[in-house]
Amino acid sequence: MTYKQENNNIIITNLNHFDIDEILDSGQCFRYEQMGEKEYIIIAHNKVLVVKQIKTEIILYNITLEEYETIWHKYFSFDDDYENIKNTLSSKDDIIREAINYAPGVRILKQDLWEMIITFILSANNNIKRIKHGVLQISEKYGEIIDEINGVKYYNFPTPELLCKATVEELHSLKIGFRDKYIVDACIKVASGEVNLKNLVNMTTSDAKEELLKIKGIGNKVADCILLFGLHRYEVFPTDTWIRKVMISLYIKKDVKLDEITKYALEHFGENASYAQQYLFHYARKNKIS
Protein backbone atom coordinates (compact mmCIF):
# COMPACT_ATOMS: atom_id res chain seq x y z
CA MET A 1 0.00 0.00 0.00
CA THR A 2 0.98 3.63 -0.49
CA TYR A 3 -0.51 6.82 0.89
CA LYS A 4 -0.30 10.52 0.18
CA GLN A 5 -1.90 13.77 1.23
CA GLU A 6 -4.09 15.41 -1.37
CA ASN A 7 -5.74 18.70 -0.39
CA ASN A 8 -7.06 17.96 3.13
CA ASN A 9 -7.46 14.22 2.56
CA ILE A 10 -5.28 11.14 2.86
CA ILE A 11 -5.47 8.81 -0.15
CA ILE A 12 -4.40 5.20 0.38
CA THR A 13 -3.89 3.07 -2.73
CA ASN A 14 -3.08 -0.56 -3.52
CA LEU A 15 -4.50 -1.71 -0.19
CA ASN A 16 -5.35 -5.41 0.00
CA HIS A 17 -7.02 -7.49 2.73
CA PHE A 18 -9.28 -4.56 3.67
CA ASP A 19 -13.04 -4.14 3.37
CA ILE A 20 -14.58 -1.34 5.41
CA ASP A 21 -18.03 -2.99 5.39
CA GLU A 22 -16.70 -6.29 6.71
CA ILE A 23 -14.51 -4.65 9.34
CA LEU A 24 -17.22 -2.46 10.85
CA ASP A 25 -19.84 -5.23 10.71
CA SER A 26 -17.71 -7.85 12.44
CA GLY A 27 -18.81 -7.16 16.02
CA GLN A 28 -15.72 -5.38 17.29
CA CYS A 29 -16.55 -1.70 16.71
CA PHE A 30 -19.69 0.12 17.85
CA ARG A 31 -19.18 3.81 17.05
CA TYR A 32 -19.82 4.28 13.36
CA GLU A 33 -22.54 5.43 10.99
CA GLN A 34 -22.96 4.51 7.34
CA MET A 35 -23.29 7.51 5.02
CA GLY A 36 -23.32 5.76 1.66
CA GLU A 37 -21.87 2.81 -0.22
CA LYS A 38 -18.66 1.90 1.63
CA GLU A 39 -18.66 5.34 3.25
CA TYR A 40 -18.77 5.81 7.01
CA ILE A 41 -18.31 8.16 9.92
CA ILE A 42 -16.12 6.55 12.60
CA ILE A 43 -15.61 7.96 16.11
CA ALA A 44 -12.44 6.73 17.80
CA HIS A 45 -9.49 8.03 19.82
CA ASN A 46 -11.22 11.40 20.42
CA LYS A 47 -11.51 11.96 16.68
CA VAL A 48 -14.24 11.82 14.06
CA LEU A 49 -13.25 10.35 10.70
CA VAL A 50 -15.11 10.19 7.40
CA VAL A 51 -13.79 7.26 5.37
CA LYS A 52 -14.75 5.94 1.94
CA GLN A 53 -13.51 2.87 0.10
CA ILE A 54 -13.43 2.56 -3.69
CA LYS A 55 -12.08 -0.91 -4.51
CA THR A 56 -8.49 -0.91 -3.17
CA GLU A 57 -8.42 2.85 -2.60
CA ILE A 58 -9.30 4.41 0.75
CA ILE A 59 -10.01 8.10 1.25
CA LEU A 60 -9.74 9.57 4.74
CA TYR A 61 -11.33 13.01 4.64
CA ASN A 62 -10.21 16.21 6.35
CA ILE A 63 -7.25 14.91 8.32
CA THR A 64 -3.59 15.87 8.42
CA LEU A 65 -0.71 13.61 7.52
CA GLU A 66 0.39 13.67 11.16
CA GLU A 67 -3.06 12.58 12.36
CA TYR A 68 -3.08 9.73 9.88
CA GLU A 69 0.39 8.51 10.84
CA THR A 70 -0.12 8.79 14.61
CA ILE A 71 -3.74 7.59 14.91
CA TRP A 72 -5.46 6.04 11.91
CA HIS A 73 -2.56 4.06 10.45
CA LYS A 74 -2.37 2.13 13.72
CA TYR A 75 -6.15 2.03 14.23
CA PHE A 76 -6.69 0.17 10.95
CA SER A 77 -3.73 -2.18 11.59
CA PHE A 78 -2.02 -1.21 8.34
CA ASP A 79 1.32 -2.56 9.56
CA ASP A 80 -0.04 -6.05 10.26
CA ASP A 81 0.81 -8.71 7.67
CA TYR A 82 -2.66 -10.01 6.84
CA GLU A 83 -1.47 -11.97 3.84
CA ASN A 84 0.75 -14.07 6.09
CA ILE A 85 -1.90 -14.31 8.83
CA LYS A 86 -4.53 -15.56 6.39
CA ASN A 87 -2.19 -17.98 4.65
CA THR A 88 -1.09 -19.45 7.97
CA LEU A 89 -4.65 -19.88 9.20
CA SER A 90 -5.91 -21.22 5.87
CA SER A 91 -3.37 -24.02 6.07
CA LYS A 92 -4.96 -25.24 9.32
CA ASP A 93 -8.20 -26.61 7.87
CA ASP A 94 -10.95 -26.12 5.29
CA ILE A 95 -13.37 -24.54 7.77
CA ILE A 96 -11.24 -21.54 8.69
CA ARG A 97 -10.21 -21.21 5.04
CA GLU A 98 -13.87 -20.91 4.06
CA ALA A 99 -14.51 -18.36 6.82
CA ILE A 100 -11.58 -16.25 5.64
CA ASN A 101 -12.69 -16.44 2.02
CA TYR A 102 -16.19 -15.40 3.05
CA ALA A 103 -14.92 -12.09 4.46
CA PRO A 104 -11.28 -11.65 3.40
CA GLY A 105 -11.32 -7.94 4.21
CA VAL A 106 -11.89 -8.32 7.96
CA ARG A 107 -9.21 -6.72 10.15
CA ILE A 108 -8.90 -6.32 13.90
CA LEU A 109 -9.01 -2.64 14.84
CA LYS A 110 -6.72 -1.19 17.50
CA GLN A 111 -9.12 0.64 19.77
CA ASP A 112 -8.89 2.58 23.04
CA LEU A 113 -8.46 0.46 26.17
CA TRP A 114 -10.82 2.38 28.48
CA GLU A 115 -13.54 2.55 25.86
CA MET A 116 -13.23 -1.19 25.28
CA ILE A 117 -13.57 -1.90 29.01
CA ILE A 118 -16.92 -0.15 29.17
CA THR A 119 -18.04 -1.29 25.72
CA PHE A 120 -17.55 -4.97 26.46
CA ILE A 121 -19.12 -4.66 29.91
CA LEU A 122 -22.13 -3.42 27.93
CA SER A 123 -21.81 -6.39 25.56
CA ALA A 124 -22.68 -9.00 28.19
CA ASN A 125 -25.89 -10.81 27.16
CA ASN A 126 -26.55 -8.06 24.65
CA ASN A 127 -26.88 -7.56 20.89
CA ILE A 128 -24.93 -5.26 18.60
CA LYS A 129 -27.75 -2.74 18.13
CA ARG A 130 -28.22 -2.29 21.87
CA ILE A 131 -24.47 -2.13 22.53
CA LYS A 132 -24.16 0.69 19.96
CA HIS A 133 -27.08 2.51 21.58
CA GLY A 134 -25.55 2.18 25.05
CA VAL A 135 -22.15 3.48 23.97
CA LEU A 136 -23.80 6.39 22.16
CA GLN A 137 -25.95 7.30 25.17
CA ILE A 138 -22.97 7.26 27.53
CA SER A 139 -20.88 9.37 25.14
CA GLU A 140 -23.58 11.98 24.60
CA LYS A 141 -24.38 12.30 28.32
CA TYR A 142 -20.85 12.26 29.79
CA GLY A 143 -18.48 12.91 26.89
CA GLU A 144 -17.50 16.19 25.21
CA ILE A 145 -18.31 17.48 21.72
CA ILE A 146 -15.36 16.88 19.39
CA ASP A 147 -16.86 17.62 15.98
CA GLU A 148 -20.00 18.48 14.05
CA ILE A 149 -20.84 17.11 10.60
CA ASN A 150 -23.95 18.08 8.67
CA GLY A 151 -25.46 19.57 11.80
CA VAL A 152 -24.89 16.45 13.90
CA LYS A 153 -22.73 16.77 17.02
CA TYR A 154 -20.27 13.98 17.80
CA TYR A 155 -18.94 13.25 21.27
CA ASN A 156 -15.81 11.53 22.48
CA PHE A 157 -15.98 8.62 24.89
CA PRO A 158 -15.83 9.99 28.46
CA THR A 159 -12.65 9.53 30.46
CA PRO A 160 -12.80 7.55 33.72
CA GLU A 161 -12.79 10.87 35.60
CA LEU A 162 -15.80 12.17 33.66
CA LEU A 163 -17.71 8.90 33.77
CA CYS A 164 -17.08 8.68 37.52
CA LYS A 165 -19.67 11.44 37.88
CA ALA A 166 -22.35 8.99 36.75
CA THR A 167 -24.53 7.33 39.35
CA VAL A 168 -26.13 3.92 39.02
CA GLU A 169 -29.51 5.66 38.80
CA GLU A 170 -28.37 7.96 35.97
CA LEU A 171 -26.90 5.08 34.01
CA HIS A 172 -30.02 3.04 34.60
CA SER A 173 -32.04 5.80 32.94
CA LEU A 174 -29.98 5.20 29.77
CA LYS A 175 -31.61 1.76 29.55
CA ILE A 176 -28.41 -0.25 29.71
CA GLY A 177 -29.91 -2.74 32.15
CA PHE A 178 -28.02 -4.56 34.90
CA ARG A 179 -24.70 -3.31 33.51
CA ASP A 180 -25.10 0.12 35.17
CA LYS A 181 -23.60 -0.99 38.49
CA TYR A 182 -20.70 -2.71 36.72
CA ILE A 183 -19.81 0.50 34.90
CA VAL A 184 -19.78 2.42 38.18
CA ASP A 185 -17.52 -0.24 39.68
CA ALA A 186 -15.15 0.01 36.69
CA CYS A 187 -15.00 3.80 37.03
CA ILE A 188 -14.22 3.65 40.75
CA LYS A 189 -11.48 1.04 40.36
CA VAL A 190 -9.82 2.71 37.39
CA ALA A 191 -10.07 6.28 38.72
CA SER A 192 -8.69 5.19 42.12
CA GLY A 193 -5.79 3.32 40.52
CA GLU A 194 -6.86 -0.05 41.88
CA VAL A 195 -6.89 -1.11 38.23
CA ASN A 196 -4.17 0.96 36.55
CA LEU A 197 -4.63 1.26 32.78
CA LYS A 198 -1.01 2.28 32.14
CA ASN A 199 0.25 -0.74 34.05
CA LEU A 200 -2.03 -3.04 32.05
CA VAL A 201 -0.24 -2.08 28.85
CA ASN A 202 3.08 -3.39 30.18
CA MET A 203 1.78 -6.53 31.89
CA THR A 204 1.85 -10.02 30.49
CA THR A 205 -1.46 -11.11 29.00
CA SER A 206 -2.25 -13.40 31.93
CA ASP A 207 -1.45 -10.70 34.52
CA ALA A 208 -3.47 -8.10 32.60
CA LYS A 209 -6.43 -10.48 32.49
CA GLU A 210 -6.19 -11.04 36.24
CA GLU A 211 -6.34 -7.26 36.77
CA LEU A 212 -9.37 -6.87 34.49
CA LEU A 213 -11.20 -9.63 36.34
CA LYS A 214 -11.13 -7.42 39.47
CA ILE A 215 -13.88 -5.32 37.89
CA LYS A 216 -17.43 -6.52 38.47
CA GLY A 217 -19.15 -7.62 35.29
CA ILE A 218 -15.92 -8.71 33.62
CA GLY A 219 -15.66 -12.46 33.17
CA ASN A 220 -13.33 -14.50 31.00
CA LYS A 221 -14.95 -13.69 27.66
CA VAL A 222 -15.30 -9.94 28.30
CA ALA A 223 -11.72 -9.81 29.61
CA ASP A 224 -10.46 -11.56 26.48
CA CYS A 225 -12.34 -9.09 24.26
CA ILE A 226 -10.74 -6.18 26.15
CA LEU A 227 -7.32 -7.82 25.85
CA LEU A 228 -7.84 -8.25 22.12
CA PHE A 229 -9.46 -4.99 21.03
CA GLY A 230 -8.08 -2.68 23.73
CA LEU A 231 -4.64 -4.14 24.46
CA HIS A 232 -4.06 -5.82 21.09
CA ARG A 233 -3.14 -9.24 22.49
CA TYR A 234 -3.73 -11.72 19.70
CA GLU A 235 -3.04 -14.89 21.67
CA VAL A 236 -6.52 -14.95 23.20
CA PHE A 237 -9.71 -16.58 21.90
CA PRO A 238 -12.79 -14.82 23.34
CA THR A 239 -15.33 -17.57 24.06
CA ASP A 240 -18.93 -17.23 25.14
CA THR A 241 -21.88 -19.62 24.89
CA TRP A 242 -22.50 -18.59 21.27
CA ILE A 243 -18.89 -19.12 20.15
CA ARG A 244 -18.99 -22.40 22.07
CA LYS A 245 -21.95 -23.53 19.93
CA VAL A 246 -20.17 -22.42 16.76
CA MET A 247 -16.99 -24.31 17.64
CA ILE A 248 -18.94 -27.42 18.61
CA SER A 249 -20.91 -27.25 15.36
CA LEU A 250 -17.92 -26.64 13.09
CA TYR A 251 -15.02 -28.36 14.86
CA ILE A 252 -15.44 -30.41 18.01
CA LYS A 253 -18.75 -32.17 17.25
CA LYS A 254 -19.50 -32.95 20.90
CA ASP A 255 -20.70 -31.06 23.96
CA VAL A 256 -17.78 -29.55 25.90
CA LYS A 257 -17.31 -26.70 28.37
CA LEU A 258 -16.17 -23.17 27.56
CA ASP A 259 -12.63 -23.64 28.85
CA GLU A 260 -12.21 -26.73 26.66
CA ILE A 261 -13.27 -24.67 23.61
CA THR A 262 -10.65 -22.06 24.45
CA LYS A 263 -7.97 -24.69 25.00
CA TYR A 264 -8.78 -26.37 21.69
CA ALA A 265 -8.74 -23.08 19.77
CA LEU A 266 -5.44 -21.89 21.24
CA GLU A 267 -3.77 -25.21 20.46
CA HIS A 268 -5.25 -25.43 16.96
CA PHE A 269 -4.82 -21.83 15.79
CA GLY A 270 -1.77 -20.90 17.88
CA GLU A 271 -0.58 -17.29 17.89
CA ASN A 272 -3.27 -16.36 15.34
CA ALA A 273 -6.16 -17.54 17.54
CA SER A 274 -7.71 -14.07 17.82
CA TYR A 275 -7.76 -13.60 14.06
CA ALA A 276 -9.38 -17.02 13.69
CA GLN A 277 -12.04 -16.08 16.24
CA GLN A 278 -12.84 -12.89 14.35
CA TYR A 279 -13.21 -14.64 10.99
CA LEU A 280 -15.29 -17.45 12.52
CA PHE A 281 -17.47 -15.04 14.51
CA HIS A 282 -18.33 -12.98 11.44
CA TYR A 283 -18.82 -16.03 9.19
CA ALA A 284 -21.04 -17.88 11.68
CA ARG A 285 -23.14 -14.81 12.57
CA LYS A 286 -23.81 -13.93 8.95
CA ASN A 287 -24.61 -17.52 8.01
CA LYS A 288 -26.58 -18.24 11.20
CA ILE A 289 -24.34 -21.14 12.23
CA SER A 290 -24.58 -22.21 15.85
Residue, then its C-alpha position, 0 to 999 in steps of 0.5 A: m500500500t501507499y498513501k499521500q496527502e491530497n488537499n485535506n485528505i489522505i489517499i491510500t492506494n493498492l490496499n489489500h485485505f481490507d473491506i470497510d463494510e466487513i470490518l465495521d460489521s464484524g462485532q468489534c466496533f460500535r461507534y460508526e454510521q454509514m453515510g453511503e456505499k462503503e462510506y462511514i463516519i467513525i468515532a475513535h481516539n477522540k476523533v471523528l473520521v469520514v472514510k470511503q472505500i473505492k475498490t483498493e483505494i481508501i479516502l480519509y477526509n479532512i485529516t492531516l498527515e500527522e493525524y493519519e500517521t499517529i492515529w489512523h494508520k495504527y487504528f486500521s492495523f495497516d502494519d499487520d501482515y494479513e497476507n501471512i496471517k490468512n495464509t497461515l490460518s488457511s493451512k490449518d483446515d478447510i473450515i477456517r479457510e472458508a470463513i476467511n474467504y467469506a470475508p477476506g477484508v476483515r481486520i482487527l481494529k486497534q481501539d482505546l483500552w478504556e472505551m473497550i472496558i466499558t463497551f464490552i461490559l455493555s456487551a454481556n448478554n446483549n446484541i450489537k444494536r443495543i451495545k451501539h445505543g448504550v455506547l452512544q448514550i454514555s458518550e452523549k451524556y458524559g463525553e465532550i463534543i469533538d466535531e460536528i458534521n452536517g449539523v450532527k454533534y459527535y462526542n468523544f468517549p468519556t474519560p474515567e474521571l468524567l464517567c465517575k460522575a455517573t450514578v447507578e440511577e443515571l446510568h439506569s435511565l440510559k436503559i443499559g440494564f443490569r450493567d449500570k452498576y458494573i460501569v460504576d464499579a469500573c469507574i471507581k477502580v480505574a479512577s482510584g488506581e486499583v486497576n491501573l490502565k497504564n500498568l495493564v499495557n506493560m503486563t503479560t497477557s495473563d497478569a493483565k487479564e487477572e487485573l481486568l477480572k477485578i472489575k465486576g461484570i468482567g468475566n473470561k470472555v469480556a476480559d479476552c475481548i478487552l485484551l484483544f481490542g483494547l490491548h491488542r493481544y492476539e493470543v486470546f480466543p474470546t469464548d462465550t456460549w455462542i462461540r462455544k456452539v459455533m466451535i462445537s458445530l464446526y469443529i469439536k462435534k460434541d458437547v464440551k465446556l467453555d474452557e475446553i473450547t478455548k484450550y482447543a482453539l489456542e492449540h489449533f490456531g496458535e498465535n493467530a487464535s484471535y484472528a481465527q475467532q474474528y473470521l469465525f465469529h463474522y462467518a457464523r453470525k452472517n450464516k446463522i451457524s450455531 
